[in-house]
Amino acid sequence: MESKILSDDFLDFFKDLKKPPKKLYYRGNLELLRKRKIAIIGSRKMSIYTKNCVFSLASMLKNSGICVVSGGALGVDINASIAAMPYTIGIFANGLNQIYPKSNEKIIKQMYQEALALSEYEEDYIPKKYDFLLRNRLIIALSEAVVVAQADINSGSMQSAKLALELKKPLYVLPHRINESSGTNLFLKEKKAELIYDFKEFVGQFAKVCEDVQDEFLDFCKKGVSVDEALAIYGEKVYEYELEGKISVEGLLIRVLK
């Protein structure tokens, strides 16, 4: 699959940026650009609590017809896209022939086929460090609201959050313990972000909430996955569901019980 060039009409999403992109390459479903879009971004080293929150929130957004925008990075980004698939847009700092990070290759290729991937760069471009911050501005500009799931004070996610405030995009954060997400907690203290304390209420601001919410984890397990695969993506949820009798671990594989 080769990348195509986005039409100029879609570049209007980025017109408020100081340096809007002159050209964007894409692979996947352009119809997603016509949907309401919310960014979910955050730490590459997220907690299990954050991972579970991201999965629940992104799943509810998807089921309510809202597209999740993120950056395909480790941690919050890729987990948001997994939960929202195929209602997800990934914006990348590399050319789309260069999968980065490699550990996310399977999901990123699925995004090319079923969701949407965008990049400012030609097919084989290898990103420099500063390209990731430049990429982040596109995520913010494309989204009508931004959720920072977890972030330290000096992180790239905090730079993205500051840009969201500059562009007057509503900024939201999850509740966290002291010292667990110092950046988002600081935004709460300074009253620069709103707290999401009820996912249904949050999603209801943007769309009618779908009551028939699928269990993403059980759907994942029904594909016949190994324990290692499930643990890598869902973490402690594997053990929670086993204790609740929803799955059984049989050798190296997981079987769904109900």
NUMI-34046 format. One record per residue: z, y, x of N, C-alpha, C in turn; residue in three letters. Coordinates in pm, whole numbers. Each point is the difference from the previous one (the first is absolute). Example, Ala and Ser with C-alpha at 12.3 -4.5 7.8 and 13.67 -1.06 7.14 Angstrom:
2
+--------+--------+--------+--------+--------+--------+--------+--------+--------+------+
|    nc3 |    nc2 |    nc1 |   cac3 |   cac2 |   cac1 |    cc3 |    cc2 |    cc1 | resn |
+--------+--------+--------+--------+--------+--------+--------+--------+--------+------+
|    780 |   -569 |   1319 |      0 |    119 |    -89 |      0 |    120 |     90 |  ala |
|    -72 |    105 |    -35 |      6 |    119 |     82 |     73 |    109 |    -77 |  ser |
+--------+--------+--------+--------+--------+--------+--------+--------+--------+------+
This chain:
258
+--------+--------+--------+--------+--------+--------+--------+--------+--------+------+
|    nc3 |    nc2 |    nc1 |   cac3 |   cac2 |   cac1 |    cc3 |    cc2 |    cc1 | resn |
+--------+--------+--------+--------+--------+--------+--------+--------+--------+------+
|      0 |   -120 |     84 |      0 |    120 |    -84 |      0 |    126 |     89 |  met |
|    -93 |     92 |    -27 |     -5 |    125 |     74 |     63 |    112 |    -82 |  glu |
|     55 |     96 |     71 |     58 |    115 |    -68 |   -110 |     92 |    -52 |  ser |
|     31 |     68 |   -109 |    -91 |    100 |    -56 |     66 |    137 |      9 |  lys |
|    -80 |    103 |    -18 |     52 |    137 |      9 |     32 |     51 |   -140 |  ile |
|    119 |     53 |    -16 |     46 |     52 |   -128 |    -83 |    122 |    -40 |  leu |
|    -35 |     11 |   -127 |    -77 |    116 |    -46 |     85 |    126 |      6 |  ser |
|    -66 |    114 |     10 |     70 |    128 |     14 |     91 |     30 |   -118 |  asp |
|    -33 |    -52 |   -118 |     83 |     25 |   -118 |    144 |    -44 |     22 |  asp |
|     16 |   -116 |     63 |    134 |    -53 |     23 |     75 |     77 |    109 |  phe |
|    -72 |     72 |     85 |     66 |     76 |    106 |     81 |    117 |    -58 |  leu |
|    -24 |     32 |   -127 |     76 |    108 |    -63 |    150 |    -31 |     -6 |  asp |
|     36 |   -129 |      4 |    141 |    -36 |      1 |     74 |     62 |    119 |  phe |
|    -74 |     30 |    106 |     63 |     41 |    126 |    -23 |    149 |     31 |  phe |
|    -50 |     75 |    -96 |    -41 |    138 |     26 |    115 |     94 |     33 |  lys |
|    123 |    -36 |    -40 |    114 |     88 |     26 |     57 |    -15 |    141 |  asp |
|    -50 |    -95 |     75 |     47 |    -18 |    138 |    -54 |    109 |     90 |  leu |
|     78 |     34 |    105 |    -48 |     99 |     97 |   -124 |    -52 |     72 |  lys |
|     -2 |   -130 |     26 |   -117 |    -61 |     63 |    -44 |   -120 |    -85 |  lys |
|    -73 |     27 |   -107 |    -45 |   -111 |    -85 |   -103 |    -85 |     73 |  pro |
|    -11 |   -127 |    -35 |    -98 |    -86 |     67 |   -143 |     42 |    -35 |  pro |
|    -88 |     -5 |     98 |   -140 |     32 |    -24 |    -76 |   -122 |    -52 |  lys |
|     56 |   -117 |     28 |    -66 |   -124 |    -39 |    107 |   -109 |     -9 |  lys |
|    -14 |    -89 |    -99 |     91 |   -113 |    -13 |    -81 |   -128 |    -21 |  leu |
|     41 |   -104 |     69 |    -63 |   -131 |    -15 |     88 |    -84 |    -94 |  tyr |
|    -65 |    -91 |    -73 |     79 |    -83 |    -91 |    -54 |   -142 |    -10 |  tyr |
|     89 |    -89 |    -42 |    -35 |   -135 |    -41 |     83 |    -31 |   -124 |  arg |
|    -63 |    -59 |    -99 |     75 |    -41 |   -117 |    -40 |     71 |   -127 |  gly |
|     97 |     15 |    -90 |    -20 |     44 |   -137 |     25 |    150 |    -16 |  asn |
|   -108 |     77 |    -12 |     14 |    145 |    -12 |     61 |     44 |   -133 |  leu |
|     -3 |    -86 |   -100 |     58 |     35 |   -130 |    149 |     32 |     12 |  glu |
|     65 |    -53 |    104 |    142 |     28 |     18 |     26 |    149 |     24 |  leu |
|    -98 |     70 |     53 |     17 |    143 |     24 |      8 |     79 |   -131 |  leu |
|    -45 |    -59 |   -108 |      4 |     67 |   -130 |    132 |    -21 |    -74 |  arg |
|     86 |    -87 |     55 |    130 |    -27 |    -62 |    106 |     97 |     50 |  lys |
|    111 |      5 |    -69 |    114 |     77 |     49 |     52 |    -71 |    125 |  arg |
|     42 |     79 |     98 |     33 |    -56 |    131 |    134 |     54 |     49 |  lys |
|     85 |    -92 |     45 |    130 |     37 |     56 |     14 |    -66 |    137 |  ile |
|     42 |     77 |     99 |     20 |    -53 |    135 |    138 |    -63 |     13 |  ala |
|      5 |   -115 |     65 |    128 |    -59 |     42 |     -9 |    -21 |    150 |  ile |
|     84 |     70 |     75 |     -3 |     -6 |    145 |    142 |    -19 |     53 |  ile |
|     11 |    -28 |    130 |    134 |    -13 |     56 |      4 |    -80 |    127 |  gly |
|    119 |    -39 |     36 |     30 |    -60 |    130 |    -74 |   -133 |     23 |  ser |
|    -39 |    -20 |    125 |    -54 |   -131 |     40 |    112 |   -104 |      9 |  arg |
|    122 |     46 |     24 |    115 |    -90 |     12 |     92 |     20 |   -119 |  lys |
|    -48 |    -39 |   -116 |     76 |     22 |   -122 |    106 |   -108 |    -19 |  met |
|     98 |     31 |    -81 |    104 |    -97 |    -33 |    -52 |    -95 |   -108 |  ser |
|     69 |   -112 |    -20 |    -33 |    -92 |   -108 |     14 |     70 |   -135 |  ile |
|    101 |     83 |    -13 |     19 |     78 |   -123 |   -122 |     87 |    -28 |  tyr |
|    -48 |     70 |    102 |   -117 |     85 |    -18 |   -122 |    -83 |    -37 |  thr |
|    -18 |   -113 |     67 |   -114 |    -86 |    -29 |      0 |    -43 |   -147 |  lys |
|    115 |    -42 |    -51 |      8 |    -43 |   -139 |    -28 |    116 |    -96 |  asn |
|     50 |    119 |     34 |    -26 |    117 |    -84 |   -148 |     35 |     -1 |  cys |
|    -62 |     -4 |    117 |   -142 |     33 |     11 |    -84 |    -98 |    -83 |  val |
|     33 |   -128 |     10 |    -73 |   -100 |    -78 |     14 |     25 |   -150 |  phe |
|    122 |     28 |    -44 |     23 |     22 |   -143 |    -72 |    125 |    -49 |  ser |
|     10 |    108 |     76 |    -61 |    126 |    -41 |   -152 |     -9 |      2 |  leu |
|    -57 |    -53 |    108 |   -146 |     -9 |     10 |    -57 |    -93 |   -106 |  ala |
|     72 |   -107 |    -32 |    -45 |    -92 |   -104 |     -2 |     68 |   -136 |  ser |
|    104 |     78 |    -29 |      6 |     69 |   -129 |   -108 |    106 |    -11 |  met |
|    -28 |     69 |    110 |   -109 |     99 |      0 |   -134 |    -69 |    -28 |  leu |
|    -25 |   -110 |     68 |   -124 |    -74 |    -21 |    -14 |    -46 |   -144 |  lys |
|    105 |    -60 |    -52 |     -5 |    -53 |   -136 |    -15 |    110 |   -104 |  asn |
|     30 |    124 |     39 |    -15 |    114 |    -90 |   -129 |     76 |     26 |  ser |
|    -88 |    -56 |     85 |   -131 |     58 |     23 |     -6 |    110 |    103 |  gly |
|    105 |     13 |     81 |      4 |    103 |    104 |    -32 |    -62 |    136 |  ile |
|    -80 |     69 |     78 |    -41 |    -49 |    131 |     99 |     46 |    107 |  cys |
|     38 |    -90 |     88 |     92 |     29 |    110 |    -79 |     30 |    127 |  val |
|     28 |    114 |     60 |    -68 |     43 |    123 |     96 |    -17 |    117 |  val |
|    -50 |    -56 |    111 |     85 |    -16 |    117 |    -88 |    -11 |    125 |  ser |
|     65 |    -36 |    112 |    -72 |      4 |    127 |    -24 |   -133 |     68 |  gly |
|     38 |   -111 |    -64 |    -28 |   -131 |     58 |     84 |    -36 |    120 |  gly |
|    101 |     81 |     32 |     84 |    -27 |    117 |    101 |   -110 |    -31 |  ala |
|     70 |    -45 |    103 |    107 |    -96 |    -19 |    108 |     60 |    -89 |  leu |
|     81 |    -85 |    -61 |    113 |     48 |    -76 |    -35 |     46 |   -140 |  gly |
|     44 |    120 |    -35 |    -15 |     52 |   -136 |   -145 |      2 |    -44 |  val |
|    -90 |     51 |     86 |   -139 |     20 |    -39 |    -66 |   -129 |    -50 |  asp |
|      1 |   -102 |     82 |    -74 |   -122 |    -35 |     68 |    -72 |   -115 |  ile |
|    132 |      7 |     -9 |     68 |    -65 |   -112 |    -30 |     70 |   -132 |  asn |
|    -14 |    131 |      2 |    -40 |     72 |   -120 |   -139 |    -43 |    -44 |  ala |
|    -91 |    -17 |     95 |   -136 |    -40 |    -33 |     -7 |   -144 |    -50 |  ser |
|     80 |    -88 |     59 |      4 |   -140 |    -46 |     43 |     -5 |   -146 |  ile |
|    105 |     71 |    -33 |     53 |     -3 |   -136 |    -95 |     65 |   -100 |  ala |
|    -76 |    100 |     44 |    -88 |     73 |    -91 |   -141 |    -58 |     -8 |  ala |
|    -33 |    -96 |     84 |   -134 |    -57 |      3 |    -43 |    -47 |   -139 |  met |
|   -122 |     33 |    -47 |   -107 |     73 |     68 |      1 |    151 |    -26 |  pro |
|    108 |     52 |    -61 |      8 |    143 |    -28 |     62 |     72 |    119 |  tyr |
|    -69 |     -4 |    111 |     54 |     66 |    120 |   -112 |     56 |     85 |  thr |
|     27 |    114 |     62 |    -94 |     65 |     92 |     68 |     10 |    135 |  ile |
|    -61 |    -58 |    102 |     51 |     11 |    136 |    -83 |    101 |     78 |  gly |
|     67 |     92 |     66 |    -70 |     99 |     84 |     37 |    -29 |    145 |  ile |
|   -102 |    -19 |     84 |     21 |    -52 |    134 |    -37 |    102 |    108 |  phe |
|     71 |     -9 |    114 |    -23 |     89 |    114 |   -107 |    -55 |     92 |  ala |
|    -47 |   -120 |    -26 |   -101 |    -66 |     81 |   -129 |    -14 |    -80 |  asn |
|   -111 |    -31 |     71 |   -121 |    -38 |    -70 |     23 |   -131 |    -71 |  gly |
|    -69 |    -23 |   -110 |     32 |   -114 |    -85 |    -43 |   -134 |     59 |  leu |
|    -76 |      2 |    108 |    -29 |   -124 |     73 |    118 |    -42 |     88 |  asn |
|     87 |     93 |     28 |    114 |    -25 |     89 |    127 |    -17 |    -84 |  gln |
|     36 |   -124 |    -29 |    119 |    -24 |    -82 |    126 |     34 |     80 |  ile |
|     83 |     87 |    -58 |    126 |     36 |     66 |    106 |     28 |   -106 |  tyr |
|    121 |    -58 |     17 |     37 |    -97 |    103 |    -54 |   -140 |    -33 |  pro |
|    -24 |    -79 |    105 |    -59 |   -132 |    -17 |     85 |    -91 |    -89 |  lys |
|    131 |     20 |      4 |     89 |    -84 |    -81 |    -24 |     18 |   -150 |  ser |
|    -63 |    111 |    -38 |    -31 |     26 |   -140 |   -144 |    -33 |    -36 |  asn |
|    -69 |    -71 |     89 |   -144 |    -21 |    -16 |    -36 |    -64 |   -134 |  glu |
|     73 |   -102 |    -40 |    -32 |    -71 |   -124 |      5 |     93 |   -120 |  lys |
|    105 |     81 |     -7 |     15 |     91 |   -114 |   -103 |    113 |      6 |  ile |
|    -26 |     51 |    119 |    -97 |    109 |     13 |   -140 |    -48 |    -40 |  ile |
|    -37 |   -119 |     39 |   -131 |    -54 |    -40 |     -6 |    -21 |   -151 |  lys |
|    112 |    -41 |    -59 |      5 |    -12 |   -145 |    -20 |    137 |    -65 |  gln |
|     56 |    102 |     63 |    -16 |    136 |    -50 |   -147 |     41 |      2 |  met |
|    -71 |    -36 |    108 |   -143 |     30 |      8 |    -76 |    -61 |   -117 |  tyr |
|     40 |   -119 |    -40 |    -72 |    -73 |   -103 |     42 |     39 |   -142 |  gln |
|    131 |     18 |    -22 |     51 |     12 |   -137 |     54 |    139 |    -33 |  glu |
|     39 |     77 |    100 |     60 |    131 |    -23 |    -92 |    105 |     64 |  ala |
|     56 |     93 |     77 |    -81 |    103 |     63 |     61 |     40 |    135 |  leu |
|    -85 |     10 |    100 |     41 |     47 |    133 |    -82 |    122 |     38 |  ala |
|     66 |    101 |     55 |    -65 |    123 |     43 |     32 |     28 |    146 |  leu |
|    -94 |     64 |     70 |     24 |     42 |    137 |    -87 |    121 |     32 |  ser |
|     55 |     87 |     82 |    -73 |    118 |     44 |    -94 |    -32 |    115 |  glu |
|     11 |   -122 |     53 |    -64 |    -32 |    127 |   -109 |   -106 |    -14 |  tyr |
|    -94 |      3 |     94 |   -109 |    -96 |     -2 |     52 |   -141 |     25 |  glu |
|    -83 |    -98 |    -37 |     37 |   -140 |     -8 |     88 |    -54 |    113 |  glu |
|    -36 |     29 |    125 |     66 |    -65 |    114 |     99 |     91 |     72 |  asp |
|     39 |    109 |    -64 |     91 |     95 |     64 |    139 |    -63 |     19 |  tyr |
|     53 |     12 |    120 |    135 |    -47 |     31 |     95 |    121 |     -1 |  ile |
|    107 |     -4 |    -77 |     81 |    120 |    -20 |     84 |     40 |    121 |  pro |
|     17 |    131 |     13 |     97 |     56 |     95 |    130 |     25 |    -78 |  lys |
|    106 |     26 |     73 |    130 |     17 |    -65 |     -2 |    110 |   -105 |  lys |
|    -66 |    113 |     32 |      1 |    113 |    -92 |    -82 |    -25 |   -126 |  tyr |
|    -89 |   -101 |      4 |    -83 |    -29 |   -117 |     83 |    -46 |   -120 |  asp |
|    116 |    -60 |     27 |     82 |    -50 |   -110 |     61 |    116 |    -79 |  phe |
|     37 |    108 |     70 |     50 |    118 |    -70 |   -112 |     68 |    -78 |  leu |
|   -120 |      2 |     59 |   -115 |     57 |    -71 |    -32 |    -82 |   -125 |  leu |
|      9 |   -132 |     13 |    -22 |    -89 |   -114 |     98 |     27 |   -113 |  arg |
|    124 |     28 |     38 |    104 |     21 |   -100 |    -30 |    118 |    -93 |  asn |
|    -68 |    101 |     52 |    -31 |    116 |    -83 |    -94 |    -39 |   -115 |  arg |
|    -86 |   -101 |     24 |    -93 |    -45 |   -103 |     75 |    -76 |   -110 |  leu |
|    100 |    -77 |     40 |     82 |    -73 |    -98 |     68 |     98 |    -95 |  ile |
|     56 |    104 |     58 |     73 |     98 |    -81 |    -96 |     77 |    -91 |  ile |
|   -112 |     44 |     53 |    -94 |     80 |    -78 |    -58 |    -79 |   -117 |  ala |
|    -21 |   -130 |     18 |    -62 |    -82 |   -103 |     95 |    -31 |   -116 |  leu |
|    130 |     11 |     24 |    100 |    -46 |    -97 |     58 |    117 |    -79 |  ser |
|     32 |    -25 |   -127 |     59 |    108 |    -81 |    151 |      8 |     18 |  glu |
|     61 |   -106 |     55 |    143 |      0 |     32 |     20 |    -93 |    118 |  ala |
|    110 |     21 |     72 |     26 |    -75 |    123 |    140 |    -59 |     -5 |  val |
|      8 |   -131 |     24 |    128 |    -69 |     10 |     22 |    -38 |    146 |  val |
|    107 |     50 |     60 |     39 |    -41 |    134 |    112 |   -102 |    -17 |  val |
|    -31 |   -127 |     25 |     94 |   -107 |    -32 |    117 |     -8 |     98 |  ala |
|    -27 |     27 |    127 |    105 |     -2 |    103 |    -56 |     71 |    122 |  gln |
|     80 |     85 |     64 |    -52 |     73 |    116 |    113 |     58 |     83 |  ala |
|    -15 |     -9 |    132 |     91 |     69 |     91 |    -43 |    146 |     13 |  asp |
|     87 |     83 |     52 |    -24 |    145 |      2 |   -125 |     35 |     82 |  ile |
|    -20 |    -63 |    114 |   -111 |     38 |     88 |   -122 |    -92 |    -15 |  asn |
|    -21 |    -52 |   -118 |   -108 |    -96 |    -21 |   -127 |     68 |    -50 |  ser |
|   -111 |    -74 |     10 |   -127 |     48 |    -53 |      5 |     17 |   -151 |  gly |
|     78 |    -84 |    -66 |     14 |     12 |   -146 |     62 |    133 |    -40 |  ser |
|     92 |     49 |     83 |     62 |    129 |    -30 |   -101 |    114 |     17 |  met |
|    -90 |    -13 |     97 |   -106 |    100 |     16 |    -90 |     -1 |   -123 |  gln |
|    -29 |   -120 |    -50 |    -82 |    -11 |   -120 |     71 |     63 |   -120 |  ser |
|    131 |    -24 |     -9 |     78 |     57 |   -110 |     -2 |    153 |      5 |  ala |
|      8 |     57 |    118 |     -5 |    146 |     14 |   -135 |     54 |    -44 |  lys |
|   -106 |    -74 |     31 |   -133 |     41 |    -45 |     -9 |     -7 |   -153 |  leu |
|     60 |   -102 |    -58 |      2 |    -10 |   -146 |     65 |    123 |    -62 |  ala |
|    108 |     46 |     59 |     66 |    120 |    -51 |    -89 |    123 |     16 |  leu |
|    -71 |      9 |    113 |    -91 |    113 |     22 |   -111 |      3 |   -104 |  glu |
|    -48 |   -120 |    -36 |   -108 |    -10 |    -98 |     51 |     -2 |   -143 |  leu |
|    133 |     20 |    -15 |     65 |      2 |   -131 |    -20 |   -131 |    -77 |  lys |
|      7 |   -110 |     73 |     -2 |   -132 |    -63 |    145 |    -42 |    -28 |  lys |
|     29 |    -51 |   -118 |    136 |    -48 |    -28 |     41 |   -108 |     99 |  pro |
|    120 |     13 |     55 |     49 |    -92 |    103 |    119 |    -77 |    -55 |  leu |
|     -4 |   -133 |     15 |    106 |    -87 |    -52 |     51 |    -92 |    111 |  tyr |
|    127 |    -37 |    -11 |     58 |    -94 |     96 |     87 |   -101 |    -74 |  val |
|     30 |   -110 |     68 |     88 |   -102 |    -54 |    145 |     29 |     39 |  leu |
|     96 |    -51 |    -75 |    141 |     15 |     42 |     30 |    -89 |    120 |  pro |
|     70 |     55 |     99 |     35 |    -76 |    120 |    143 |     28 |     42 |  his |
|     56 |    -94 |     73 |    134 |     20 |     55 |     -3 |     99 |    116 |  arg |
|    115 |     53 |     35 |     12 |     93 |    113 |    -48 |    -70 |    127 |  ile |
|    -81 |     72 |     78 |    -55 |    -47 |    129 |   -108 |   -107 |    -13 |  asn |
|    -40 |    -34 |   -122 |   -102 |   -103 |    -15 |   -140 |     61 |     -8 |  glu |
|    -13 |    117 |    -55 |   -128 |     70 |    -11 |     29 |    149 |     10 |  ser |
|     31 |     43 |    122 |     54 |    135 |     19 |    -98 |    109 |    -40 |  ser |
|   -129 |    -28 |     15 |   -100 |    101 |    -37 |     -4 |     27 |   -149 |  gly |
|     -9 |   -107 |    -79 |     -6 |     21 |   -145 |    133 |     52 |    -55 |  thr |
|    109 |    -44 |     59 |    130 |     52 |    -44 |     12 |    150 |     28 |  asn |
|    -60 |     44 |    111 |      1 |    143 |     32 |    -80 |     79 |   -104 |  leu |
|   -113 |    -52 |    -41 |    -79 |     67 |   -103 |     78 |     12 |   -131 |  phe |
|     78 |   -103 |    -32 |     83 |      8 |   -120 |    107 |    109 |     14 |  leu |
|     62 |      2 |    116 |    103 |    101 |     25 |    -57 |    141 |    -14 |  lys |
|   -122 |     19 |     50 |    -64 |    132 |     -2 |    -73 |     27 |   -131 |  glu |
|      9 |    -98 |    -94 |    -63 |     14 |   -131 |   -152 |     20 |     10 |  lys |
|    -59 |    -67 |     97 |   -146 |      6 |     18 |    -70 |   -121 |    -63 |  lys |
|     78 |   -100 |    -38 |    -56 |   -122 |    -61 |     84 |    -41 |   -119 |  ala |
|    -65 |    -69 |    -92 |     70 |    -55 |   -116 |     33 |   -147 |     23 |  glu |
|    112 |    -41 |    -52 |     45 |   -138 |     15 |    -61 |    -88 |   -109 |  leu |
|    -53 |   -115 |     39 |    -44 |    -99 |    -98 |    117 |    -95 |    -23 |  ile |
|     61 |     10 |   -116 |    112 |    -89 |    -29 |    -35 |   -100 |   -110 |  tyr |
|   -117 |     18 |    -62 |    -46 |    -92 |   -103 |   -152 |     -9 |     12 |  asp |
|    -51 |   -116 |     40 |   -145 |    -15 |     23 |    -79 |     23 |   -128 |  phe |
|     48 |    -53 |   -110 |    -72 |     15 |   -127 |    -11 |    147 |    -39 |  lys |
|    107 |     74 |     16 |     -2 |    142 |    -32 |    -97 |     75 |     92 |  glu |
|      1 |    -36 |    128 |    -90 |     65 |     95 |   -145 |    -24 |    -37 |  phe |
|    -37 |   -127 |    -20 |   -139 |    -33 |    -32 |    -41 |     63 |   -132 |  val |
|     95 |     10 |    -94 |    -28 |     58 |   -130 |    -41 |    146 |      5 |  gly |
|     26 |     68 |    110 |    -45 |    139 |     15 |   -151 |      9 |     18 |  gln |
|    -61 |   -111 |     44 |   -141 |      2 |     35 |    -88 |    -87 |    -90 |  phe |
|     60 |    -97 |    -69 |    -77 |    -91 |    -83 |     93 |    -72 |    -96 |  ala |
|    -60 |    -61 |   -101 |     78 |    -86 |    -89 |     41 |   -124 |     77 |  lys |
|    128 |    -28 |      3 |     50 |   -112 |     79 |    -36 |   -130 |    -70 |  val |
|    -60 |    -91 |     76 |    -34 |   -131 |    -52 |    126 |    -86 |     -2 |  cys |
|     37 |    -48 |   -118 |    122 |    -81 |    -12 |    -18 |   -140 |     57 |  glu |
|   -123 |    -50 |     -3 |    -28 |   -136 |     46 |    -23 |      1 |    151 |  asp |
|    108 |     18 |     74 |     -9 |      9 |    146 |     -1 |   -140 |     61 |  val |
|   -105 |    -28 |     74 |    -12 |   -130 |     64 |     99 |    -12 |    115 |  gln |
|     41 |   -119 |     29 |     86 |    -25 |    115 |    -91 |    -27 |    120 |  asp |
|    -14 |    102 |     85 |    -93 |     -9 |    112 |     36 |   -114 |     94 |  glu |
|    129 |    -22 |     17 |     43 |   -103 |     93 |    -38 |   -139 |    -51 |  phe |
|     25 |    -25 |   -128 |    -35 |   -131 |    -55 |   -152 |    -20 |     -1 |  leu |
|    -74 |    106 |    -30 |   -146 |    -11 |      4 |    -47 |    -34 |    141 |  asp |
|     65 |     60 |     98 |    -33 |    -27 |    140 |     28 |   -147 |     34 |  phe |
|    114 |    -49 |    -44 |     39 |   -138 |     31 |    -91 |   -103 |    -70 |  cys |
|    -54 |     35 |   -115 |    -86 |    -91 |    -73 |   -130 |    -31 |     75 |  lys |
|    -30 |     80 |    100 |   -122 |    -22 |     78 |     16 |   -115 |    100 |  lys |
|    123 |    -55 |      8 |     25 |   -109 |     94 |     24 |     51 |    141 |  gly |
|    109 |     73 |     18 |     28 |     64 |    128 |    112 |    -71 |     73 |  val |
|      7 |     23 |    130 |    107 |    -58 |     80 |    124 |     88 |     -7 |  ser |
|    113 |    -58 |     37 |    125 |     76 |      5 |    -13 |    116 |     97 |  val |
|    -63 |    -23 |    115 |    -14 |    106 |    101 |    -82 |    116 |    -55 |  asp |
|   -108 |    -30 |    -73 |    -83 |    108 |    -58 |     81 |     81 |   -100 |  glu |
|     76 |    -69 |    -85 |     80 |     70 |   -101 |    109 |     85 |     65 |  ala |
|     66 |    -54 |    101 |    106 |     74 |     67 |    -55 |    124 |     70 |  leu |
|   -119 |    -12 |     58 |    -59 |    112 |     74 |    -26 |    119 |    -90 |  ala |
|    -33 |    -26 |   -126 |    -34 |    109 |    -92 |    117 |     39 |    -90 |  ile |
|     72 |   -100 |    -52 |    102 |     27 |   -102 |    143 |    -12 |     50 |  tyr |
|     20 |    -50 |    121 |    134 |     -5 |     57 |     98 |    -80 |    -83 |  gly |
|    117 |     58 |    -26 |    110 |    -71 |    -64 |    -26 |    -37 |   -146 |  glu |
|   -106 |     56 |    -58 |    -34 |    -36 |   -138 |    -27 |   -150 |    -11 |  lys |
|    -48 |    -62 |    108 |    -24 |   -145 |      1 |    130 |    -74 |    -33 |  val |
|    107 |     39 |     69 |    129 |    -67 |    -20 |     60 |     34 |   -136 |  tyr |
|    -19 |    125 |    -45 |     52 |     40 |   -131 |    -63 |    -84 |   -111 |  glu |
|   -132 |    -17 |      6 |    -70 |    -74 |   -104 |     33 |   -150 |      6 |  tyr |
|     26 |    -47 |    121 |     38 |   -141 |     13 |    136 |    -23 |    -65 |  glu |
|     94 |     90 |     25 |    133 |    -11 |    -59 |     -4 |     12 |   -152 |  leu |
|    -94 |     82 |    -51 |    -12 |     19 |   -144 |    -78 |   -113 |    -67 |  glu |
|    -51 |    -94 |     80 |    -72 |   -113 |    -55 |   -143 |     30 |    -42 |  gly |
|    -56 |    110 |     49 |   -137 |     36 |    -36 |   -102 |    -68 |     92 |  lys |
|     41 |    -34 |    122 |    -87 |    -69 |     94 |     79 |   -110 |     70 |  ile |
|    -70 |    -91 |     61 |     65 |    -98 |     87 |    -75 |     -3 |    132 |  ser |
|     74 |    -19 |    106 |    -59 |    -11 |    134 |    -11 |   -148 |     32 |  val |
|   -123 |    -46 |     12 |    -26 |   -141 |     24 |    -72 |    -16 |    133 |  glu |
|     78 |    -36 |    101 |    -56 |     -6 |    135 |    -32 |    139 |     48 |  gly |
|   -128 |     26 |     30 |    -42 |    130 |     48 |    -62 |     85 |   -112 |  leu |
|     -8 |    -57 |   -120 |    -69 |     68 |   -110 |     96 |     43 |   -111 |  leu |
|    -47 |     92 |    -83 |     77 |     47 |   -114 |    -67 |    -46 |   -128 |  ile |
|     81 |    -49 |    -94 |    -51 |    -41 |   -131 |     68 |     84 |   -108 |  arg |
|    -80 |     56 |    -90 |     53 |     81 |   -109 |     50 |    -91 |   -112 |  val |
|    123 |     23 |    -44 |     62 |    -85 |   -102 |    -13 |     58 |   -140 |  leu |
|     -3 |    133 |     -9 |    -14 |     62 |   -134 |    -48 |    144 |     14 |  lys |
+--------+--------+--------+--------+--------+--------+--------+--------+--------+------+
